[in-house]
Structures are given as structure tokens and as C-alpha cells.
């Protein structure tokens, strides 16, 4: 039996004594709950799956490249003498084709450009797929040229930074970088052979293909 002669308990803080406090807090809790759940899920993921939500771990998060992105990839792959399937593989691993992706270190967009890199390649909007892919392709082309066409070292430098790769005089031993290179090469092989999720099987491969990775860039 409730003793109505006793005053109802109130919170410790004055704001909690307001009549609409519970209603206000309920709205805040409902708004924050989905964010809290998402943070917990991401924190529980293995580091590799946080990088780009690897579809081998989270199949329901697959994000195939739309044809508009495929067209940009094909354009800049040709301009910088690269295999479009290689650019597609890098984008797959870096951002899973999410042009709004931002990493915990501040890398932005489809090819995850750091702000200084974006500025060096005159990128006005790193979230814009056209600017982002253009700069990422130019960066990759330069790395391939400076590492003598060694694709693994160029990919390691794309992930870790050129200076740090040169300091190691060979493939860095960092597990994260080795995993990154392996993943990109794995997707590259899948995409270049027209495997599952390759948009170039129907878009960029309508004309005869060439292995462009180690070809010198044509003069502009």
C-alpha cells in the first residue's frame, strides 16, 4: 500500500526535480542508444574488419562499386597507366566504396587520403569521388615509379607512408601493413579476373584489357 502522505522521492540534483525531467531523459536515451550500440559493435570487431568491414566477416555490409565510381576509376586508371582493377581493390580495402568514409587517423574518402596528401595533389574536396580517385591514382603511380614497379612495396607505402617503407629496406614487418597488402592483392586478383563484385567485368572490361601496373605513365 502506498503511503501518499509522504513526499515523492526526488533526484539529488535540482534539474531532476523538474516535472518533465524523465520525459527529457527518455528522449535523450532513445537518441543515444543506437550510437552506443554501434560503437560497441565496432569496438568488438577484429582490427582488420574495422578497416573496411571486410565482407568475409560482415557479409551483410557488402557495398559494390556503383557504375559512376567505376567510370571514374577507369578514367584515372588510363590516365595514370594503372590497371583499373587495382584501383578498385585499393578502394575496396580502404573505404569499401564509401565516399564519406573518415578513418580514426583522419584519412578521408574513397582512397582514404590524408589531409596533407590531399593538399599536395590539389584536392579541393576529398569527399568528392572524382578528386579523391584522381589524387589516389596519381599517388599510387608515383609510388610504383619510385619503387621500381614493385607492387607490394608500393601498396605498403600507400598504407604506411613512403618514408617508413624506405627505412625498412623491404617489406615492413608490421602485421597491419602486411595484412593490408595481402588483402589488396587478393581483391586485385579477384577483380582482374572478373570475380564476384567486380564492376569492371561489365563496365571497364568492354574493351581489350592490358596489364597496366608496371607500364610507365604516358606523357601528358
C-alpha positions as CSV (number, residue, x, y, z in Angstrom):
1,X,0.0,0.0,0.0
2,X,1.4,3.4,-1.0
3,X,1.7,6.0,1.7
4,X,0.5,9.1,-0.1
5,X,1.2,11.3,3.0
6,X,5.0,11.0,2.3
7,X,6.5,13.2,-0.4
8,X,7.6,11.5,-3.5
9,X,11.4,10.9,-3.7
10,X,13.3,13.4,-5.9
11,X,16.7,13.3,-7.6
12,X,19.8,14.6,-6.0
13,X,20.2,17.4,-8.4
14,X,17.7,20.3,-8.8
15,X,17.2,19.7,-12.5
16,X,16.0,16.2,-11.7
17,X,13.1,17.8,-9.6
18,X,11.6,19.3,-12.8
19,X,8.3,17.6,-13.8
20,X,9.5,17.0,-17.3
21,X,12.9,15.6,-16.4
22,X,12.0,11.9,-17.0
23,X,10.4,12.7,-20.4
24,X,13.5,14.7,-21.4
25,X,15.9,12.0,-20.3
26,X,13.9,9.3,-22.1
27,X,14.2,11.2,-25.4
28,X,18.0,11.6,-24.9
29,X,18.4,8.0,-24.1
30,X,16.5,6.9,-27.1
31,X,18.6,9.1,-29.4
32,X,21.9,7.9,-27.9
33,X,21.2,4.2,-27.7
34,X,21.7,3.3,-31.4
35,X,25.0,5.2,-31.3
36,X,26.1,3.3,-28.2
37,X,25.2,0.0,-29.8
38,X,27.1,0.9,-33.0
39,X,30.2,1.9,-31.0
40,X,30.2,-1.3,-29.0
41,X,29.8,-3.4,-32.2
42,X,32.7,-1.7,-33.9
43,X,34.9,-2.0,-30.8
44,X,34.2,-5.7,-30.7
45,X,35.3,-6.2,-34.3
46,X,38.8,-7.5,-35.1
47,X,41.1,-4.7,-36.3
48,X,41.1,-5.9,-39.9
49,X,37.4,-5.8,-40.2
50,X,37.3,-2.3,-38.8
51,X,39.5,-1.2,-41.6
52,X,36.8,-1.6,-44.3
53,X,34.2,-4.0,-42.9
54,X,35.7,-7.0,-44.7
55,X,32.8,-8.8,-46.4
56,X,34.3,-12.2,-45.4
57,X,33.4,-11.2,-41.8
58,X,30.3,-9.0,-42.3
59,X,28.6,-10.2,-45.5
60,X,25.5,-8.0,-44.9
61,X,27.7,-4.9,-45.2
62,X,28.8,-5.5,-48.8
63,X,28.9,-2.3,-50.8
64,X,29.6,-3.0,-54.5
65,X,31.1,-0.1,-56.5
66,X,28.4,1.8,-58.4
67,X,29.0,2.3,-62.1
68,X,29.6,6.1,-61.6
69,X,32.6,5.2,-59.4
70,X,33.7,2.5,-61.9
71,X,33.7,5.1,-64.7
72,X,36.0,7.4,-62.6
73,X,38.3,4.5,-61.8
74,X,38.6,3.6,-65.5
75,X,39.3,7.2,-66.4
76,X,42.1,7.8,-64.0
77,X,43.5,4.3,-64.3
78,X,44.0,5.0,-68.0
79,X,45.4,8.5,-67.3
80,X,48.0,7.1,-64.8
81,X,48.7,3.8,-66.6
82,X,47.2,1.6,-63.9
83,X,45.0,-1.5,-64.0
84,X,41.5,-0.3,-63.0
85,X,41.0,-3.5,-61.1
86,X,44.0,-2.4,-58.9
87,X,42.4,0.9,-58.1
88,X,39.1,-0.9,-57.4
89,X,40.9,-3.3,-55.0
90,X,42.5,-0.4,-53.1
91,X,39.2,1.4,-52.7
92,X,37.5,-1.8,-51.6
93,X,40.0,-2.3,-48.8
94,X,40.4,1.4,-47.9
95,X,36.8,2.5,-47.7
96,X,34.5,-0.3,-49.1
97,X,33.4,2.2,-51.7
98,X,32.1,4.7,-49.1
99,X,33.0,8.2,-50.3
100,X,32.1,9.7,-46.9
101,X,34.5,7.4,-45.0
102,X,36.8,9.0,-42.4
103,X,39.3,6.9,-40.5
104,X,40.3,7.4,-36.9
105,X,43.6,8.9,-38.2
106,X,41.8,11.5,-40.4
107,X,42.1,9.8,-43.8
108,X,39.2,10.8,-46.0
109,X,37.1,9.4,-48.8
110,X,37.2,6.5,-51.2
111,X,41.0,6.1,-51.3
112,X,41.5,7.4,-47.7
113,X,43.7,10.5,-48.4
114,X,45.4,12.2,-45.5
115,X,44.8,15.9,-45.5
116,X,48.5,16.7,-46.3
117,X,48.4,14.2,-49.2
118,X,45.1,15.7,-50.5
119,X,46.6,19.2,-50.4
120,X,49.8,18.1,-52.2
121,X,47.6,16.8,-55.1
122,X,45.4,20.0,-55.1
123,X,42.3,18.2,-53.9
124,X,39.6,20.8,-53.0
125,X,37.1,18.3,-51.7
126,X,38.5,14.9,-50.6
127,X,34.9,13.6,-50.2
128,X,34.3,14.1,-53.9
129,X,34.9,10.8,-55.7
130,X,36.4,12.5,-58.7
131,X,39.0,14.4,-56.8
132,X,39.7,11.6,-54.4
133,X,40.3,8.9,-57.1
134,X,42.4,11.3,-59.2
135,X,44.7,12.0,-56.3
136,X,44.9,8.4,-55.1
137,X,45.7,7.2,-58.6
138,X,48.4,9.8,-59.0
139,X,49.9,8.9,-55.6
140,X,49.9,5.2,-56.5
141,X,51.5,5.8,-59.9
142,X,54.3,7.8,-58.2
143,X,54.9,5.1,-55.6
144,X,55.1,2.4,-58.3
145,X,57.6,4.5,-60.3
146,X,59.8,5.2,-57.2
147,X,59.7,1.6,-56.0
148,X,60.7,0.3,-59.4
149,X,57.3,-1.2,-60.2
150,X,57.3,-3.4,-57.1
151,X,53.5,-3.5,-56.4
152,X,53.8,-4.9,-52.9
153,X,56.2,-2.2,-51.8
154,X,54.1,0.5,-53.5
155,X,51.0,-0.8,-51.6
156,X,52.9,-0.9,-48.3
157,X,54.0,2.7,-48.9
158,X,50.4,3.7,-49.7
159,X,49.3,2.2,-46.4
160,X,52.2,3.1,-44.1
161,X,53.9,6.0,-45.8
162,X,56.8,6.1,-48.3
163,X,59.5,7.2,-45.8
164,X,58.7,4.4,-43.4
165,X,58.9,1.8,-46.1
166,X,62.2,3.1,-47.3
167,X,63.6,2.9,-43.8
168,X,62.8,-0.8,-43.5
169,X,64.6,-1.5,-46.8
170,X,62.0,-4.0,-47.9
171,X,58.5,-5.1,-46.9
172,X,57.7,-3.8,-43.5
173,X,57.2,-6.4,-40.8
174,X,54.1,-4.7,-39.3
175,X,51.3,-7.2,-39.3
176,X,48.7,-4.5,-40.2
177,X,50.7,-3.4,-43.3
178,X,51.3,-7.0,-44.4
179,X,47.6,-7.8,-44.0
180,X,46.7,-4.6,-45.9
181,X,48.9,-5.6,-48.8
182,X,47.6,-9.2,-48.8
183,X,44.0,-8.0,-48.9
184,X,44.5,-5.6,-51.7
185,X,46.4,-8.2,-53.8
186,X,43.6,-10.7,-53.0
187,X,40.9,-8.3,-54.2
188,X,43.0,-7.3,-57.2
189,X,43.3,-10.9,-58.4
190,X,39.6,-11.4,-57.9
191,X,38.6,-8.2,-59.7
192,X,41.0,-8.5,-62.6
193,X,39.7,-12.0,-63.4
194,X,36.1,-10.8,-63.3
195,X,35.4,-12.4,-60.0
196,X,32.4,-11.7,-57.7
197,X,31.7,-8.0,-57.1
198,X,33.9,-6.8,-59.9
199,X,32.1,-4.0,-61.7
200,X,34.8,-4.0,-64.4
201,X,33.7,-7.4,-65.6
202,X,30.9,-5.5,-67.3
203,X,31.9,-1.8,-67.2
204,X,35.6,-1.3,-67.7
205,X,36.4,-4.5,-69.5
206,X,34.2,-3.9,-72.5
207,X,37.4,-3.1,-74.4
208,X,40.5,-5.3,-74.5
209,X,42.5,-5.2,-71.3
210,X,46.1,-4.6,-70.7
211,X,48.3,-5.2,-67.6
212,X,49.0,-1.6,-66.8
213,X,50.6,-1.9,-63.4
214,X,54.2,-1.8,-64.5
215,X,53.9,0.2,-67.6
216,X,55.4,3.7,-67.5
217,X,53.0,6.6,-67.4
218,X,52.4,8.1,-70.8
219,X,53.4,11.7,-71.3
220,X,50.5,14.1,-70.8
